[in-house]
Amino acid sequence: MAEFEFQVNGMTCEHCERAVTAELSALPGIVDVQVDAASGRVQVTHEKPLERVAVESAVEDAGYTVRTWPAATNV
């Protein structure tokens, strides 16, 4: 298992948190998603490597944009 954290723009409420959680949880290999709208923080736990473009696309499908990625982007 591995974890990484990144920042998302535009989230303001629980609905935002649920939307981002649902889209990311649908990606293969993701086992847990923790979203905090107030800080814009998203923490993802995954069991296999993820493609950054897939994560960005899932966030965009929820209606938001990725603001920052971790320094080591071995997502």
Biopython code that builds the backbone (N, CA, C, O; Angstrom):
import numpy as np
from Bio.PDB.StructureBuilder import StructureBuilder

atoms = [
    (1, "MET", "N", (0.836, -1.180, 0.000)),
    (1, "MET", "CA", (0.000, 0.000, 0.000)),
    (1, "MET", "C", (0.884, 1.248, 0.000)),
    (1, "MET", "O", (1.980, 1.263, 0.561)),
    (2, "ALA", "N", (0.383, 2.256, -0.629)),
    (2, "ALA", "CA", (1.085, 3.532, -0.664)),
    (2, "ALA", "C", (0.069, 4.649, -0.520)),
    (2, "ALA", "O", (-1.113, 4.482, -0.821)),
    (3, "GLU", "N", (0.550, 5.791, -0.053)),
    (3, "GLU", "CA", (-0.304, 6.966, 0.108)),
    (3, "GLU", "C", (0.349, 8.165, -0.547)),
    (3, "GLU", "O", (1.574, 8.252, -0.637)),
    (4, "PHE", "N", (-0.480, 9.085, -1.002)),
    (4, "PHE", "CA", (0.021, 10.387, -1.412)),
    (4, "PHE", "C", (-1.074, 11.408, -1.169)),
    (4, "PHE", "O", (-2.256, 11.079, -1.074)),
    (5, "GLU", "N", (-0.649, 12.637, -1.073)),
    (5, "GLU", "CA", (-1.565, 13.733, -0.771)),
    (5, "GLU", "C", (-1.365, 14.839, -1.794)),
    (5, "GLU", "O", (-0.245, 15.108, -2.227)),
    (6, "PHE", "N", (-2.466, 15.475, -2.175)),
    (6, "PHE", "CA", (-2.386, 16.594, -3.096)),
    (6, "PHE", "C", (-3.486, 17.591, -2.770)),
    (6, "PHE", "O", (-4.369, 17.308, -1.960)),
    (7, "GLN", "N", (-3.432, 18.751, -3.398)),
    (7, "GLN", "CA", (-4.385, 19.827, -3.139)),
    (7, "GLN", "C", (-5.317, 20.004, -4.339)),
    (7, "GLN", "O", (-4.903, 19.868, -5.490)),
    (8, "VAL", "N", (-6.581, 20.309, -4.045)),
    (8, "VAL", "CA", (-7.591, 20.508, -5.080)),
    (8, "VAL", "C", (-8.225, 21.886, -4.903)),
    (8, "VAL", "O", (-8.521, 22.301, -3.782)),
    (9, "ASN", "N", (-8.428, 22.586, -6.007)),
    (9, "ASN", "CA", (-9.088, 23.899, -6.001)),
    (9, "ASN", "C", (-10.595, 23.759, -6.100)),
    (9, "ASN", "O", (-11.104, 22.856, -6.763)),
    (10, "GLY", "N", (-11.306, 24.662, -5.433)),
    (10, "GLY", "CA", (-12.732, 24.831, -5.645)),
    (10, "GLY", "C", (-13.675, 24.099, -4.718)),
    (10, "GLY", "O", (-14.885, 24.307, -4.805)),
    (11, "MET", "N", (-13.182, 23.256, -3.840)),
    (11, "MET", "CA", (-14.076, 22.532, -2.933)),
    (11, "MET", "C", (-14.485, 23.438, -1.781)),
    (11, "MET", "O", (-13.656, 24.148, -1.213)),
    (12, "THR", "N", (-15.786, 23.407, -1.436)),
    (12, "THR", "CA", (-16.274, 24.283, -0.374)),
    (12, "THR", "C", (-17.167, 23.591, 0.644)),
    (12, "THR", "O", (-17.463, 24.168, 1.690)),
    (13, "CYS", "N", (-17.610, 22.351, 0.358)),
    (13, "CYS", "CA", (-18.603, 21.744, 1.244)),
    (13, "CYS", "C", (-18.529, 20.219, 1.214)),
    (13, "CYS", "O", (-17.685, 19.634, 0.536)),
    (14, "GLU", "N", (-19.438, 19.588, 1.972)),
    (14, "GLU", "CA", (-19.487, 18.128, 2.029)),
    (14, "GLU", "C", (-19.848, 17.532, 0.670)),
    (14, "GLU", "O", (-19.352, 16.463, 0.312)),
    (15, "HIS", "N", (-20.695, 18.205, -0.078)),
    (15, "HIS", "CA", (-21.037, 17.715, -1.419)),
    (15, "HIS", "C", (-19.770, 17.623, -2.273)),
    (15, "HIS", "O", (-19.578, 16.645, -2.997)),
    (16, "CYS", "N", (-18.914, 18.630, -2.189)),
    (16, "CYS", "CA", (-17.647, 18.629, -2.926)),
    (16, "CYS", "C", (-16.799, 17.435, -2.505)),
    (16, "CYS", "O", (-16.234, 16.733, -3.344)),
    (17, "GLU", "N", (-16.717, 17.215, -1.199)),
    (17, "GLU", "CA", (-15.937, 16.089, -0.682)),
    (17, "GLU", "C", (-16.463, 14.771, -1.218)),
    (17, "GLU", "O", (-15.682, 13.913, -1.629)),
    (18, "ARG", "N", (-17.792, 14.596, -1.218)),
    (18, "ARG", "CA", (-18.385, 13.354, -1.708)),
    (18, "ARG", "C", (-18.137, 13.156, -3.195)),
    (18, "ARG", "O", (-17.862, 12.041, -3.638)),
    (19, "ALA", "N", (-18.233, 14.238, -3.969)),
    (19, "ALA", "CA", (-18.029, 14.139, -5.423)),
    (19, "ALA", "C", (-16.601, 13.700, -5.746)),
    (19, "ALA", "O", (-16.397, 12.810, -6.571)),
    (20, "VAL", "N", (-15.620, 14.319, -5.103)),
    (20, "VAL", "CA", (-14.219, 13.962, -5.350)),
    (20, "VAL", "C", (-13.942, 12.543, -4.856)),
    (20, "VAL", "O", (-13.259, 11.770, -5.529)),
    (21, "THR", "N", (-14.467, 12.206, -3.693)),
    (21, "THR", "CA", (-14.284, 10.854, -3.150)),
    (21, "THR", "C", (-14.862, 9.808, -4.094)),
    (21, "THR", "O", (-14.216, 8.792, -4.351)),
    (22, "ALA", "N", (-16.045, 10.031, -4.607)),
    (22, "ALA", "CA", (-16.690, 9.062, -5.494)),
    (22, "ALA", "C", (-15.886, 8.860, -6.775)),
    (22, "ALA", "O", (-15.677, 7.724, -7.201)),
    (23, "GLU", "N", (-15.438, 9.941, -7.386)),
    (23, "GLU", "CA", (-14.680, 9.824, -8.640)),
    (23, "GLU", "C", (-13.347, 9.121, -8.427)),
    (23, "GLU", "O", (-12.966, 8.260, -9.219)),
    (24, "LEU", "N", (-12.638, 9.480, -7.368)),
    (24, "LEU", "CA", (-11.338, 8.847, -7.117)),
    (24, "LEU", "C", (-11.498, 7.395, -6.687)),
    (24, "LEU", "O", (-10.691, 6.548, -7.069)),
    (25, "SER", "N", (-12.514, 7.099, -5.909)),
    (25, "SER", "CA", (-12.736, 5.729, -5.444)),
    (25, "SER", "C", (-13.037, 4.776, -6.594)),
    (25, "SER", "O", (-12.827, 3.569, -6.473)),
    (26, "ALA", "N", (-13.525, 5.307, -7.696)),
    (26, "ALA", "CA", (-13.844, 4.477, -8.856)),
    (26, "ALA", "C", (-12.604, 4.039, -9.629)),
    (26, "ALA", "O", (-12.683, 3.136, -10.462)),
    (27, "LEU", "N", (-11.458, 4.668, -9.361)),
    (27, "LEU", "CA", (-10.225, 4.285, -10.059)),
    (27, "LEU", "C", (-9.714, 2.943, -9.541)),
    (27, "LEU", "O", (-9.720, 2.704, -8.333)),
    (28, "PRO", "N", (-9.275, 2.070, -10.436)),
    (28, "PRO", "CA", (-8.738, 0.778, -10.006)),
    (28, "PRO", "C", (-7.500, 0.960, -9.119)),
    (28, "PRO", "O", (-6.610, 1.756, -9.417)),
    (29, "GLY", "N", (-7.472, 0.205, -8.033)),
    (29, "GLY", "CA", (-6.307, 0.233, -7.146)),
    (29, "GLY", "C", (-6.429, 1.167, -5.963)),
    (29, "GLY", "O", (-5.647, 1.064, -5.018)),
    (30, "ILE", "N", (-7.391, 2.081, -5.989)),
    (30, "ILE", "CA", (-7.558, 2.996, -4.849)),
    (30, "ILE", "C", (-8.386, 2.295, -3.785)),
    (30, "ILE", "O", (-9.468, 1.777, -4.061)),
    (31, "VAL", "N", (-7.858, 2.286, -2.557)),
    (31, "VAL", "CA", (-8.546, 1.612, -1.463)),
    (31, "VAL", "C", (-9.131, 2.575, -0.440)),
    (31, "VAL", "O", (-10.009, 2.191, 0.332)),
    (32, "ASP", "N", (-8.661, 3.822, -0.420)),
    (32, "ASP", "CA", (-9.216, 4.802, 0.522)),
    (32, "ASP", "C", (-8.955, 6.202, -0.004)),
    (32, "ASP", "O", (-7.913, 6.477, -0.599)),
    (33, "VAL", "N", (-9.927, 7.085, 0.227)),
    (33, "VAL", "CA", (-9.807, 8.488, -0.155)),
    (33, "VAL", "C", (-10.296, 9.326, 1.016)),
    (33, "VAL", "O", (-11.398, 9.108, 1.520)),
    (34, "GLN", "N", (-9.491, 10.273, 1.447)),
    (34, "GLN", "CA", (-9.867, 11.205, 2.501)),
    (34, "GLN", "C", (-9.805, 12.615, 1.913)),
    (34, "GLN", "O", (-8.763, 13.037, 1.412)),
    (35, "VAL", "N", (-10.919, 13.337, 1.975)),
    (35, "VAL", "CA", (-11.005, 14.663, 1.378)),
    (35, "VAL", "C", (-11.408, 15.670, 2.445)),
    (35, "VAL", "O", (-12.330, 15.426, 3.223)),
    (36, "ASP", "N", (-10.713, 16.802, 2.478)),
    (36, "ASP", "CA", (-11.055, 17.906, 3.384)),
    (36, "ASP", "C", (-11.279, 19.157, 2.541)),
    (36, "ASP", "O", (-10.328, 19.769, 2.054)),
    (37, "ALA", "N", (-12.547, 19.529, 2.376)),
    (37, "ALA", "CA", (-12.885, 20.679, 1.525)),
    (37, "ALA", "C", (-12.293, 21.977, 2.057)),
    (37, "ALA", "O", (-11.849, 22.818, 1.276)),
    (38, "ALA", "N", (-12.280, 22.149, 3.365)),
    (38, "ALA", "CA", (-11.796, 23.407, 3.947)),
    (38, "ALA", "C", (-10.349, 23.700, 3.577)),
    (38, "ALA", "O", (-10.000, 24.843, 3.283)),
    (39, "SER", "N", (-9.511, 22.676, 3.589)),
    (39, "SER", "CA", (-8.098, 22.864, 3.272)),
    (39, "SER", "C", (-7.769, 22.551, 1.817)),
    (39, "SER", "O", (-6.712, 22.933, 1.314)),
    (40, "GLY", "N", (-8.693, 21.845, 1.138)),
    (40, "GLY", "CA", (-8.441, 21.424, -0.229)),
    (40, "GLY", "C", (-7.582, 20.176, -0.319)),
    (40, "GLY", "O", (-7.157, 19.785, -1.406)),
    (41, "ARG", "N", (-7.325, 19.552, 0.821)),
    (41, "ARG", "CA", (-6.436, 18.395, 0.886)),
    (41, "ARG", "C", (-7.161, 17.115, 0.499)),
    (41, "ARG", "O", (-8.293, 16.874, 0.920)),
    (42, "VAL", "N", (-6.496, 16.303, -0.307)),
    (42, "VAL", "CA", (-6.995, 14.979, -0.672)),
    (42, "VAL", "C", (-5.875, 13.984, -0.405)),
    (42, "VAL", "O", (-4.752, 14.161, -0.878)),
    (43, "GLN", "N", (-6.183, 12.941, 0.353)),
    (43, "GLN", "CA", (-5.213, 11.887, 0.627)),
    (43, "GLN", "C", (-5.752, 10.589, 0.045)),
    (43, "GLN", "O", (-6.885, 10.200, 0.324)),
    (44, "VAL", "N", (-4.944, 9.928, -0.758)),
    (44, "VAL", "CA", (-5.334, 8.708, -1.446)),
    (44, "VAL", "C", (-4.427, 7.565, -1.006)),
    (44, "VAL", "O", (-3.204, 7.704, -0.977)),
    (45, "THR", "N", (-5.032, 6.449, -0.667)),
    (45, "THR", "CA", (-4.295, 5.224, -0.375)),
    (45, "THR", "C", (-4.563, 4.272, -1.529)),
    (45, "THR", "O", (-5.712, 4.045, -1.906)),
    (46, "HIS", "N", (-3.488, 3.715, -2.089)),
    (46, "HIS", "CA", (-3.649, 2.835, -3.249)),
    (46, "HIS", "C", (-2.753, 1.621, -3.124)),
    (46, "HIS", "O", (-1.723, 1.641, -2.450)),
    (47, "GLU", "N", (-3.182, 0.553, -3.803)),
    (47, "GLU", "CA", (-2.444, -0.701, -3.717)),
    (47, "GLU", "C", (-1.614, -0.994, -4.947)),
    (47, "GLU", "O", (-0.856, -1.963, -4.963)),
    (48, "LYS", "N", (-1.741, -0.182, -5.972)),
    (48, "LYS", "CA", (-0.905, -0.339, -7.165)),
    (48, "LYS", "C", (-0.641, 1.046, -7.730)),
    (48, "LYS", "O", (-1.360, 1.991, -7.405)),
    (49, "PRO", "N", (0.371, 1.183, -8.564)),
    (49, "PRO", "CA", (0.687, 2.498, -9.115)),
    (49, "PRO", "C", (-0.497, 3.102, -9.865)),
    (49, "PRO", "O", (-1.247, 2.402, -10.545)),
    (50, "LEU", "N", (-0.645, 4.403, -9.725)),
    (50, "LEU", "CA", (-1.714, 5.139, -10.403)),
    (50, "LEU", "C", (-1.099, 6.075, -11.431)),
    (50, "LEU", "O", (0.019, 6.559, -11.256)),
    (51, "GLU", "N", (-1.830, 6.319, -12.488)),
    (51, "GLU", "CA", (-1.386, 7.293, -13.466)),
    (51, "GLU", "C", (-1.882, 8.668, -13.047)),
    (51, "GLU", "O", (-3.061, 8.860, -12.751)),
    (52, "ARG", "N", (-0.965, 9.609, -13.029)),
    (52, "ARG", "CA", (-1.309, 10.971, -12.617)),
    (52, "ARG", "C", (-2.454, 11.534, -13.463)),
    (52, "ARG", "O", (-3.347, 12.202, -12.940)),
    (53, "VAL", "N", (-2.424, 11.265, -14.758)),
    (53, "VAL", "CA", (-3.469, 11.776, -15.640)),
    (53, "VAL", "C", (-4.837, 11.199, -15.260)),
    (53, "VAL", "O", (-5.846, 11.892, -15.388)),
    (54, "ALA", "N", (-4.891, 9.967, -14.804)),
    (54, "ALA", "CA", (-6.153, 9.354, -14.395)),
    (54, "ALA", "C", (-6.696, 10.023, -13.133)),
    (54, "ALA", "O", (-7.900, 10.251, -13.009)),
    (55, "VAL", "N", (-5.799, 10.332, -12.202)),
    (55, "VAL", "CA", (-6.207, 11.017, -10.976)),
    (55, "VAL", "C", (-6.712, 12.420, -11.307)),
    (55, "VAL", "O", (-7.762, 12.835, -10.817)),
    (56, "GLU", "N", (-5.968, 13.148, -12.136)),
    (56, "GLU", "CA", (-6.395, 14.491, -12.534)),
    (56, "GLU", "C", (-7.740, 14.450, -13.248)),
    (56, "GLU", "O", (-8.598, 15.300, -13.005)),
    (57, "SER", "N", (-7.928, 13.479, -14.116)),
    (57, "SER", "CA", (-9.179, 13.348, -14.856)),
    (57, "SER", "C", (-10.348, 13.069, -13.912)),
    (57, "SER", "O", (-11.432, 13.623, -14.094)),
    (58, "ALA", "N", (-10.142, 12.224, -12.916)),
    (58, "ALA", "CA", (-11.195, 11.926, -11.947)),
    (58, "ALA", "C", (-11.585, 13.176, -11.167)),
    (58, "ALA", "O", (-12.768, 13.427, -10.937)),
    (59, "VAL", "N", (-10.587, 13.960, -10.759)),
    (59, "VAL", "CA", (-10.866, 15.208, -10.034)),
    (59, "VAL", "C", (-11.635, 16.171, -10.942)),
    (59, "VAL", "O", (-12.584, 16.820, -10.501)),
    (60, "GLU", "N", (-11.226, 16.259, -12.197)),
    (60, "GLU", "CA", (-11.920, 17.135, -13.146)),
    (60, "GLU", "C", (-13.342, 16.651, -13.412)),
    (60, "GLU", "O", (-14.252, 17.466, -13.566)),
    (61, "ASP", "N", (-13.542, 15.337, -13.467)),
    (61, "ASP", "CA", (-14.895, 14.795, -13.651)),
    (61, "ASP", "C", (-15.808, 15.165, -12.487)),
    (61, "ASP", "O", (-17.022, 15.284, -12.654)),
    (62, "ALA", "N", (-15.220, 15.346, -11.310)),
    (62, "ALA", "CA", (-15.993, 15.766, -10.145)),
    (62, "ALA", "C", (-16.280, 17.266, -10.176)),
    (62, "ALA", "O", (-17.104, 17.759, -9.405)),
    (63, "GLY", "N", (-15.593, 17.999, -11.078)),
    (63, "GLY", "CA", (-15.840, 19.426, -11.227)),
    (63, "GLY", "C", (-14.788, 20.330, -10.621)),
    (63, "GLY", "O", (-15.036, 21.517, -10.408)),
    (64, "TYR", "N", (-13.604, 19.778, -10.338)),
    (64, "TYR", "CA", (-12.559, 20.541, -9.661)),
    (64, "TYR", "C", (-11.234, 20.376, -10.397)),
    (64, "TYR", "O", (-11.149, 19.631, -11.373)),
    (65, "THR", "N", (-10.199, 21.076, -9.925)),
    (65, "THR", "CA", (-8.883, 20.961, -10.539)),
    (65, "THR", "C", (-7.829, 20.697, -9.473)),
    (65, "THR", "O", (-7.935, 21.157, -8.337)),
    (66, "VAL", "N", (-6.809, 19.942, -9.875)),
    (66, "VAL", "CA", (-5.691, 19.679, -8.974)),
    (66, "VAL", "C", (-4.851, 20.940, -8.893)),
    (66, "VAL", "O", (-4.465, 21.500, -9.919)),
    (67, "ARG", "N", (-4.565, 21.392, -7.669)),
    (67, "ARG", "CA", (-3.767, 22.601, -7.449)),
    (67, "ARG", "C", (-2.288, 22.272, -7.299)),
    (67, "ARG", "O", (-1.449, 22.922, -7.922)),
    (68, "THR", "N", (-1.963, 21.300, -6.505)),
    (68, "THR", "CA", (-0.562, 20.926, -6.290)),
    (68, "THR", "C", (-0.444, 19.417, -6.172)),
    (68, "THR", "O", (-1.380, 18.728, -5.766)),
    (69, "TRP", "N", (0.737, 18.919, -6.540)),
    (69, "TRP", "CA", (1.085, 17.498, -6.412)),
    (69, "TRP", "C", (2.208, 17.376, -5.404)),
    (69, "TRP", "O", (2.924, 18.346, -5.155)),
    (70, "PRO", "N", (2.374, 16.195, -4.817)),
    (70, "PRO", "CA", (3.518, 16.000, -3.921)),
    (70, "PRO", "C", (4.816, 16.136, -4.698)),
    (70, "PRO", "O", (4.846, 15.946, -5.914)),
    (71, "ALA", "N", (5.876, 16.461, -3.997)),
    (71, "ALA", "CA", (7.191, 16.651, -4.638)),
    (71, "ALA", "C", (7.598, 15.400, -5.401)),
    (71, "ALA", "O", (8.050, 15.496, -6.542)),
    (72, "ALA", "N", (7.448, 14.243, -4.802)),
    (72, "ALA", "CA", (7.741, 12.981, -5.490)),
    (72, "ALA", "C", (6.429, 12.485, -6.078)),
    (72, "ALA", "O", (5.574, 11.977, -5.353)),
    (73, "THR", "N", (6.268, 12.626, -7.372)),
    (73, "THR", "CA", (4.980, 12.289, -7.980)),
    (73, "THR", "C", (4.921, 10.870, -8.500)),
    (73, "THR", "O", (4.361, 10.612, -9.565)),
    (74, "ASN", "N", (5.502, 9.946, -7.744)),
    (74, "ASN", "CA", (5.351, 8.534, -8.090)),
    (74, "ASN", "C", (3.992, 8.063, -7.614)),
    (74, "ASN", "O", (3.867, 7.277, -6.675)),
    (75, "VAL", "N", (2.993, 8.565, -8.287)),
    (75, "VAL", "CA", (1.620, 8.259, -7.952)),
    (75, "VAL", "C", (1.347, 6.886, -8.473)),
    (75, "VAL", "O", (0.236, 6.377, -8.319)),
]
sb = StructureBuilder()
sb.init_structure("model")
sb.init_model(0)
sb.init_chain("A")
sb.init_seg("    ")
for serial, (resi, resn, name, xyz) in enumerate(atoms, 1):
    if name == "N":
        sb.init_residue(resn, " ", resi, " ")
    sb.init_atom(name, np.array(xyz, "f"), 0.0, 1.0, " ", f" {name:<3s}", serial, name[0])
structure = sb.get_structure()
